[in-house]
Amino acid sequence: MEPRLSKLVIQGVSKAFSSTRALEAIDLAIEDNDFLCILGPSGCGKSTLLRIVAGLEVPSTGKVLLDGQPVSRPGPDRGMVFQSYTLFPWLTVRQNVLFGARARESVADELILRVGLKGFENHYPKQLSGGMQQRTALARALANDPKILLLDEPFGALDNQTRALMQELLLGIWEADRKTVLFVTHDIEEAIFMANRVAVMTARPGRLKSILPIELPHPRHYTMKTTAEFSRYKAALTEEIRVEAMKVI
């Protein structure tokens, strides 16, 4: 019997830009229904790694496999949400969700309901708050029912209250749909609250330093952030990130 393949496999991936090495020999396996957060100091190559998985960047060495198939370009099997607001300003919420998707309007309306934008289907991005725009972007990423959801610091530009609400919204969707999620963040509390596992990267060139399982129960509520167990995870990860951040000062 052949061994079961992981959902996403990153094998020996490195990336160089001119004379700068952004990533060095990344090996990482992500299982079906996993929620893995990539955490590391600024400039360690977190976003570059995510863009390689998305097919937006080509690795200098190594390869990425999704369900055993090599990733060479963007595709509907990977839903991507960026930090910056990437909606088309001339399209409504519903039209943005449907853009490039194979979904019907009924599916788009169901997703709009799930992300809390019922009644805003015909609004344009300029009429929406930052949190509402990211809710729309999340619905758009889900519209093709992707195999894996990729998020590049999607809540980084939001205020603290909106950010916390978006974290709970995404976790609720993950707990219901059991999507495979790869989530990049520089926020330690966010990584602990969201993830099943946290992958810590070194300072540039980014390498995989460690992987910490987060054994907190689901469903997760914001009050969990005040517990002793949460604080223990935060202390451990803060020390790991501090060591790496000091290398670039």
BASEDO-876349 format. One line per field, with one value per residue (C-alpha): residue number from 0; y, z, x. Coordinates in steps of 0.001 Angstrom, whole numbers, plus 500000, padded with zeros to 6 digits. Layout:
i: [NUM	...]
yy: [Y	...]
zz: [Z	...]
xx: [X	...]
! end
This chain:
i: [0	1	2	3	4	5	6	7	8	9	10	11	12	13	14	15	16	17	18	19	20	21	22	23	24	25	26	27	28	29	30	31	32	33	34	35	36	37	38	39	40	41	42	43	44	45	46	47	48	49	50	51	52	53	54	55	56	57	58	59	60	61	62	63	64	65	66	67	68	69	70	71	72	73	74	75	76	77	78	79	80	81	82	83	84	85	86	87	88	89	90	91	92	93	94	95	96	97	98	99	100	101	102	103	104	105	106	107	108	109	110	111	112	113	114	115	116	117	118	119	120	121	122	123	124	125	126	127	128	129	130	131	132	133	134	135	136	137	138	139	140	141	142	143	144	145	146	147	148	149	150	151	152	153	154	155	156	157	158	159	160	161	162	163	164	165	166	167	168	169	170	171	172	173	174	175	176	177	178	179	180	181	182	183	184	185	186	187	188	189	190	191	192	193	194	195	196	197	198	199	200	201	202	203	204	205	206	207	208	209	210	211	212	213	214	215	216	217	218	219	220	221	222	223	224	225	226	227	228	229	230	231	232	233	234	235	236	237	238	239	240	241	242	243	244	245	246	247	248]
yy: [500000	503378	505989	508719	512009	515257	517840	520319	519443	522034	520359	522098	525468	528417	531818	534412	537925	539147	538852	538517	535107	535338	531639	528747	525033	525045	521593	521569	519253	520456	517911	517933	520193	521643	525306	526272	529771	530906	533268	535080	538420	541077	540266	536549	535499	534499	536230	535039	531435	531956	533506	530469	528178	530391	530099	533849	533325	530612	529043	529186	525570	522960	522391	522605	519765	520104	516729	515293	517675	520295	523962	526115	528909	530370	528249	527960	525153	527849	530717	533764	536687	539522	542129	545020	545467	543849	544306	545784	549243	549216	545932	545369	542971	540178	540858	540836	537498	536022	537471	534626	532071	529107	529665	530602	533699	531546	530276	533825	535001	532146	533127	536785	535738	533631	536501	538864	541065	540269	543487	544813	542681	545685	548023	549076	548807	552569	552188	549511	549633	547859	544899	544588	544678	541828	539872	540283	539147	536079	535207	535599	533282	530648	530958	528299	525877	525764	522846	525219	528763	531061	534247	536810	538919	539524	541409	543426	546736	546465	548029	545691	545215	544464	542213	540129	539771	538709	536102	534574	534739	532865	530290	529703	529050	526717	524821	524371	523560	522042	523750	523443	526865	528378	531733	534193	536626	538567	538705	536070	536194	535865	532826	531059	531850	530774	527820	524118	524461	527451	527272	529658	530995	532342	535760	536149	534001	532386	528796	526677	526897	524968	523859	524228	522331	524494	522187	524572	523319	524262	526222	529056	532198	535470	534949	532108	534782	535520	531937	530635	528055	530758	532817	529863	529526	533279	533278	530425	531965	535468	534181	532326	535362	537729	535658	535917	539593	540487	539117	541860	544847]
zz: [500000	498977	501738	501875	500402	502331	500899	500210	500016	499816	498877	499029	498018	497877	496259	495262	493945	492183	494926	497803	499051	500421	501176	501800	501567	502866	503453	504782	504605	505250	505849	504697	506955	508561	509654	509612	510391	509175	511685	511462	511662	508989	505752	506454	503245	504636	501865	499214	500268	500115	496640	495468	496756	494961	491716	491619	492057	490668	493153	492353	493508	494736	494020	495446	495111	495727	495906	494261	491299	490732	491153	488289	487942	489732	489645	491065	493377	495510	496939	497807	500139	500264	502972	500642	499457	496009	494999	491632	492419	489426	490494	493229	496120	494280	491037	492873	494501	491131	489216	487718	489657	488398	491047	490328	491789	494363	495652	495738	497723	500202	500701	501088	503805	505569	505733	507131	504079	503417	502180	500720	497551	495273	497094	495575	497431	498084	500070	502344	505395	505344	507247	504823	501870	503353	503991	500286	499380	501598	499939	496516	497541	498613	495505	493532	496494	496477	497810	499971	501214	501223	503297	503371	506545	505520	508705	509105	507954	510176	513589	516592	517118	513447	513281	516222	514614	511296	513077	514619	511282	509443	512217	512127	508371	508822	511658	509510	506146	507323	504559	504428	505345	505030	506839	506967	509877	511949	514917	517575	519274	515922	515011	518296	518159	514548	514013	514658	514059	513929	511669	512822	510236	510753	509752	506061	504264	505640	506820	508734	512357	514218	514168	517312	517600	519158	521295	522149	521868	519215	518812	519884	521552	521998	525799	525187	524680	528422	529572	531134	528373	525698	527617	527700	523915	523560	525808	523891	520461	521572	522614	519314	517224	519391	518785	515021	515046	516922	514033	511680	514008]
xx: [500000	501449	501892	499270	500489	500119	497718	500523	504202	506992	510270	513653	512207	514597	514243	516826	516238	519400	522038	519551	518460	514935	514350	516694	515802	512222	510706	507156	504142	500597	497866	494260	492128	495270	495391	499047	500313	503728	505313	508623	510422	509944	511750	512133	510357	506946	505006	507459	506850	503081	503356	505339	502574	500038	501997	502694	506463	508721	511167	514875	515147	512706	509046	505536	503015	499277	497546	500663	500524	503250	502311	503597	501030	497998	494860	491331	492477	494175	492141	494256	493527	496076	496724	495936	492379	492309	488687	487778	486342	483982	482330	479743	480268	478434	480315	483656	482837	481876	484825	486849	484830	482857	480208	476589	474967	473172	476533	477901	474884	475340	478993	478038	475583	478234	480729	478089	477468	473823	472205	475476	475488	475092	477472	480787	484128	484283	481057	482563	484808	488179	486773	483858	486237	488263	485056	484297	487832	487420	484111	485752	488602	486060	483858	485772	485720	489552	491584	493604	493087	496148	496098	498908	498486	494862	493913	497114	495584	492499	491910	492179	488442	487733	490787	489538	486097	487660	489772	486655	484821	487578	487918	484178	484328	487300	485602	482485	484133	487443	489373	493139	494561	498041	498083	500993	501199	503722	501327	502093	498682	496931	499022	498249	494536	494083	496393	496591	500332	502680	505742	508482	510917	514422	515696	516593	517360	514238	514527	512063	513227	510527	506894	504806	501484	498754	496630	493808	490218	487671	485506	487778	486471	488359	488403	490867	493541	493496	494103	497311	497763	497554	500118	502524	502350	502846	505915	507538	506905	507875	511289	511780	510832	512889	516028	515495	514504	517697	519744	518520	518910]
! end
